[in-house]
Amino acid sequence: MRLQRALPYLLAILLGLSGCASVSPPRDVSQALPASDSTFGRSVLRDSAAHEGRSGFRLLPNSTEAFHARAELIRHARSSIDLQYYIVHDGLSTRALVHELLLAADRGVRVRILLDDTTSDGLDSLIGTLAAHPAIDIRVFNPLHLGRSTAFTRSMGRLFNLSLQHRRMHNKLFMIDGSMAIVGGRNLGDEYFDAEPNLNFTDIDMLSAGPVAEQLGHSFDQYWNSALSKPIGDFLWRQPDASDLRASRQRLEASLAQARIERKTLYDRLMAYRSKPRLDLWRKELIWAHGQALWDAPSKVLAKGEPDPQLLITQQLAPDLKEVHRELVLISAYFVPGEYGLRYLTSKADAGVSVKLLTNSLEATDVPAVHGGYAPYRRALLEHGVQLFELRRQPGDPGASRLSFQGSSNSSLHSKAIVFDRRKTFVGSFNFDPRSVLWNTEVGVMVDSPELAEYTRELAFQGMAPALSYQPRIEQGKVVWLTEDNGQVHSLDREPGDAWRRFNAWISKVVGLERML
């Protein structure tokens, strides 16, 4: 969804090579390693067996906890680490995770990293250096094969193959030893872990253990072994060697040492997992319930026009969406319902279902163009009784809220979750918009647990509070925005947001970008 910011370097390396396809040996096919292959995995299997094959789940709505969970899982890994991401941005949090990944690879853990190709723009050699480690394999999904050397040629290459190149792998999956996994909205980068000085995302991840992790392993394998996934080495003039990797590690360690001094407060908060690990406690807090991993087929990307519905995650969500009878709560960072979504939501509201949606306000969204796709549907939704809540831009202090609707800088909603009748919960990478439905690939987990549903619902309702969100309503034929400042509830007759954001939202509406959003 988001325009990609350039990653200055991964592993703190500064190499000058430009990318170009080279001849590579036949690609290896590999599978997720079973949980029984490691002592850690076997301990999770024992926990699961005690719950009659149910999976364990714990929400990770707090940004710092979400980072610590990833770092600790890497430290516990003994056989395999599988990572699948749409975005990886440079920053202290990413460097710390890369450092842990290298240590895991040193002790013999097999590391597979699958990145959407937009992450690697201009960075093939940098990412390829990490793959010089004998235990680390990196692939890129739906890559641009020609014109990768410069920003201009990459842009032209994508423009001339737009029907394929605008389709991206939006999945976020972090899996350890085939036994524990994290899915949700967070990519890798400081802005997802409350460590970015200018922008932080309010997000939700799901820590999952047991049988559902095995299902997520199958989803990873489908993407990893797809013909659309290519080794990063295919796009290098020269393959980085052990000396390149060694130099990179030295620079990485130097940058972390420097951050420990120059950014001490942030460093200490992020690195607290080293002295105060909490994974054992979180394992005790798991909610054990029936769960199912859901994902788009990777071949969705190859469709000529709209993909076959049988390939889509929406087909798997459809039965639960259809069967909602009392309450539907949606959290969607990017919300463009389209005509089909409008009919679905208004028909549910007309039938007496309480339908509540939390999304970004114009002033908070990181993609104003998407807001331009949402705004035209607002009045019709409100007229049918759908309750809309638009998260405000939230300044605050790190850790001020366990539920993370406040961060250390301007905050934008990035969460994606659905609560069905206060019983089932879906958490994943899927937004309620045409891009997630038709063009990007997505992954998530559905959990049948009233306890987990109530907690997720509580998260949504916190974000819907008048002090945190605008609530659009129709008063005297006009849309107004109800909110609260300094304890006083009041309404605004003009949508909050600056002129530039209004222009971006307007232009996307004028040129008809809705189906691309």
N, C-alpha and C positions, 0 to 999 in steps of 0.2 A: 504494500500500500504506500509506504512512505518513500519519498525521494531519497536515494542512498547518499549519505555523506561519505566522503573519501576517508578510508581508513589509512592513517599516515604510515603505519607499519604494524605487522603482526610479529610478535616475538622481539620487538624493538630492533628489527634489522633494517638496514638501509642498503638494499641492493639495487643496482641500476639496470637490470635486465628488462627487456620488453618481451611480451608474450607472443608466441606464434606456435601454431600446431606443429608437432614433430611426430615421427613414427614411433610408436610404442609397441611393446609386446602385447600379446593377447591379454585381455582383462580377466582377472581372477573372479570367480563367483564364490561368495562366502555367506555363511549363515550366522545368525545370532547364537552365541554359545549358551548352553543351558545353565540354569541356576545351580544345578548339581555339580558344576565344574569348579566351584569355589567354596571355601569355608563360609564366606559371607552369604553367598547365594543359598547354601544349605540351611543356614540359620533362618533365612527368610522363609524358605520352604517349610521348616518346622513350625514357624509362627502361623503360616497359612493353613497347614494341616490341622492345627488346633481349632480352626474356625471353619472346618468342613469345606475347604476349597474356596471360601470367599477371599476377596482381595482386600487389602488394607489401604485406606485413603486418609490424607490430611491436606487441607488447604494451606497454601503458602501465599497469603495476601500481603505479608510484610516484606518489603524489598530486601532488607538486610538478611532476614531469615531465608529468603529465596536464594540469595547468593551463598550463604553459609551451607545450605542444604546441598547445593551443587559441589562446592569445594569439599565438603565432608564425604559425599558419595565417592568422589574421585579417590580420596584417601583410603576408603574402604575397599575399593575395587581390587580384585585379585586375578580375574580372568579376562574381562572385557569391558570396554567403554564404547558406546555408540552414541554419537551426537549428530543431530540433524537440525539445521538452522537456516532461516531466511536471511538474517542479518547478523554479522559479527563486527562490532565496532571496537576500535582500539580504545584503551583506557586502563586504569589501574585494576579494575575488576577483571577485565579480560586477560591482562598479563598475569595476574595471580592464578587464574584458572589454567592458562597455558603452562605456567610453571608447575602446577600440580599434575597436569597431563603428562608432561615430560618425565616427572618423577615416577608416575605410574608406569609409563612405557619402559623406563629404566629397570623396573622390577619385573618386567615380562608381561605386563597387561597389554592385550591387543586393543589398539585404539583405531576406530573407524570414524571419520568425520565427513559428513555429507553437507555441503553448502549450496544454497542457491547461487547460480552463477553471478548474479548482480553483486554479491558480497565480494567476489574476486576481481571486480573491475580494476584493472591496472595493477593488480597485486599478485599475479600468478606466481612470480618468482619468490615473493615474500612468503606466501602460504606454502609453496612448494618446498621451501627450506625446512619447514616443520616436518614435512613428509619424508625428509632425508633420514629420519629416525627409523630403524628397521622394524619397529613395532607400531608405527603410525602410518595409516593409509588415508589419503584425502581425495575425495571426488567432488566434482561440481555438477549440478543438475541443470539440464537444458542449457548447455553452454553455447555461446556464440563461437563459431569455429574460425571465422576470418575477421581480420580487422581489429584484433584485440590490443594492438600496441599503443594506441593513443585514445584519449577520450573522444576525439572527433570521429575517428574511424569506428570505434565501438558504437557510438550513437548512430552513425550512418548504417552500420551493419544491422543494428536492431530495427532501424526505421524500414529498411528494405525487406525485413523478414518479420514484420510486426505481428502477423497472425500467430506466430509461434513465440516470439520473444516477449510479448506482453503477458504470457502465461508463466507464472512463477511458482516455485515451491515455497509456500508460506508456512510449512510445518515447523513446529518447535518440539523437539524430543531430546531428552537427556537420560540415557539408560546405563545402568551399571550391573555387570555380572548377570544379565538376563533376569534380574530379580527385583530391582527397584528402578522406578522411572519418574521423571518429571515432565508433564505436559502443561500447556497453558499459553498465555499470551506473550511471555517474555522472550525476547531475543537475547543475545549476549552483547553487553555494552553498558557503560556507566549509567546511562539514562534509565536503564531498567532496574538498577539496584540503588537508587537514591544517592548516586555518587557523581552526578553531573551538575556543575554549577549553574547551568542555564535552563535545563529542562529535565524533569523526571516524570516517568509514567506510572500512573496508578494501575496495578496489574494484579492478576490472580493466576497462580500455578496450582497444580494438583500433584502432590507426592503420592505415588501409587506403588504398592508392593504385592507380590504374589502372582496369581494367574494372569491378571490384566497386563502385567509387565511382559509376560511371555507373548501375549497378543500384540503388544506394541513392538516387540522384537520382530514379529512377522511383518508388521507394517514397514519397519526400517529396512528389512531385507528386500521387500518389493521395490523400494526406491533405490537402494544400493545396487541391486543387480539389474536394474532397468537399463535398457539401451540408451536412455536419456542421461545416465550418470557416467561421466568421463573422469579418468584419473587426472589430477592436476598436472602431472608430468607431461600429459599430451600437449600442453600449451606452453612448454618451456623450450628455449633454444638450447639451454644447457641444464642438465640435471644437477641440483645442489648436492654436495657430498658432505661427508662427516665433518670436514673442516669448516664448511659454511654453517652447519648446524652448531658446531662448537662456538664459533664466533657469535652467533645469534644468541646462544644461551648466556654467554658472558655479558652481552649487552642487556639482555632481559634481566639478569640478576643485578646488574648495576642500576638499571632503572628502578627496580623494586627497592633497592637499598637507598636510592636517592629519595624516592617517595616516602620512605619510612621517616626521613628527616624533614623534608620540605612540606609534606602533606600528612603530618603525624596524626591528626584527629581522624581523618578519613581512613588512613592506613590502619590505625588501631581498630576502628570499627569493623572494617572489612576482614581483617585478619584475626578477629576474636575467635574464629573457629579453631585456631591452632591451640589456644590455651584453654578454651572453654567449649569443647565439642558438645553438641546437643542432639546428634542423630539418634543415640540410644533412647533419649527422652521422647523424641518425636515418634519413634517406633512404638513406644508404649501408648502414645496418644492416637494411634491409627484407629479409624473407624472401619470395622470389618463388615463388608457388605458385598452383594452381587454387583459386579461392574463389567463393562464391555468397552473395549477400545474401538473407536470408529475412525475411518480414514478414507480419503479419496483414493481411487486407483491412480497410480502415476500416469497411466496412459490417457487420463483425462486431458492432459496437456496436448496430445496429438490430434484431438478432434478437429474435423473440418467444420467450423462453426460451433454451435452449442454441443457439448458432449452428451453422450448417451446417459440418461438418468441413472442407469444401473451402476455407473462408475462413481457416483457422487455420494458424499457424506450426507447430503440432504435427504437422499433416499432412505438412509439408515435412521435419520432423525424424524422422518415423516410420521411413523406410527405414534410416537410419543407426542408430537405436535398435534396430531389429529385427535388424540384421546384426552387432551386437557379439558377439564370440565369446571374447575373452580378458579384457578389462578395461574397466570403465566407471568413470570418475571424474567425480563431480558436485560442483560448487560452487554452492550455492543459498542465498542469504541467508534466504529465506523458503521453508520446505519443508513442504508438506502433500501427501503422495502421493495420498490418496484410495484408494478400493478398486482402481481401475484401475492406478494407479501402484504400489500395494503388490503387486498380482499380477505386474506387469511386473518389478519389481526382484527379488522373491523367486524368480520363475521363472528369471531370469538367474543368480542366485546358485545355485539348485538345479542348474542346468545346468553349473556349474563356472566361470562367469564371476566374476572378482574385481570386486566392486561396492563402491566406497568413496564416501562422501558427507561433505562438509564443509558444515556449516550453523552457525547461531548457537546458543549455549547460552542457557538461560533468563536468566542473569545479564547476557548481552551484547546480546541482541536489543533493538531499538528498538520492537518491536511484540510484547509478551508474549502478546497474544491469538492471534497466529499460532502461537506455541509450543504453545498449548493445542490447536491443530488437529493439530500434529505428534506430540506426546507419546503419544497413544493407539496410534500405529503403531510405536512404537520397539521394543517387545518382539517383535512378529511379525517385523520386519526382522532383528533380532539373531538370532532363532531359526533363520532361514534362512541366516545367514552374511553378511548385508550388514554391512559395517563402517561404523559411524557415528562422526563426530568433530564435537564441538560447540565452536566457538571461544570461548575465555574472554574476559572483559573484559581489554583489554590496555593498561595504562599504559606510557608509554615516552617516548623523545625523538624529535623530528621528524627524519626522515632516518636513524634508527638502523638501519633495514632497507630495503635496496633493494627488497625485495618487499613492503614496506609492511604487514606484519601488526602493526606497532607504530606508534603515532602519538604526538602530543604530549598526548593526553588519552585518556579512556576510548574504546575502539575497538569498533565493531560491524561485523560482516561485511555487506557490501552487494553482493558480487560474484555474477555469474551466468556460469557456464562449464561446458562438458561436454567431456571428452576420450574419444574412441572408439578403443579398441584401440591406443592410443599412436600413432595415425596422423592422425585428424581432430580438429579443435577447433572448438567453437561458442562464441562470445562475444557477448553481447547484453544485452538488458533483461529476458529471460525467466526467471522463477523457476519452480521445480518445484512449483506449487501451483494450486488451482482458479481463483484470480483471474487468473493469467497465461494459463491454458488457456482459460477461458470468458469472462471479463468484460473484462479490460483488453486493449488492443492492444499488440503488442510488435514489436521489430526486432532483427536480429542478423546475424552473418556466420559461415558455415561454411568452414573452410579445410582443404584436404587437404595436410598437411605434417607428416611425422614430427618434423622439427626444432621446429616451433612447438608441436606436441602435447607434446613432451618438456619444453619450457619451461613450458607451462601446467600440466603434471603436477607439475613441480618446485614451482611456486607452491602448488598444492593440498597437496602433501606437507609443505611447510614449515608451512602452517597446521595440519596434522594432528599436528605434533610434540607430545609429551606436555607440554612446558613452555608451549605455546600453546593447547592444546585439552583438553577432557575427552573420553575415549573410553568411551561406555557399553558395558558388557558384562553378561552374565548369569552370576552366580556363586551357586551353591547356590540356584538358583531365583529370585534377586533381581537387579534391575538395579542395578549399581554404576557409578561413574564413575572411570575411571583417569586420573591426571594426574601432573604433576611440579612440585614446589616445592623450590627451593634444591638442585637436582640429585638429589632423592630422589623416586622414583616411589612413589605410594601410591594407595589407592582410597577413594572417598567413598560412603557408603551412603545419602546424602540428596542430591537434586539441588540444586546451587548456585543461589542466587537468593533475593532477599528476599521478605518476606510479600506485599508489594503486587504484585510480579510473579507470584507464585504465584496470587494471587487473580484477576488478569486472565486468566491462562492457564486457570484453573479455570472462570471464568464463561463464557468463550467456548466451552468444551467443553460446559457444562451447557445453554446456550441454543441449541446447535447452529449455530454460525456457520461451520462448516468450509467450506461451499460459497461463502461470501462472502470467505474469507481469501485 
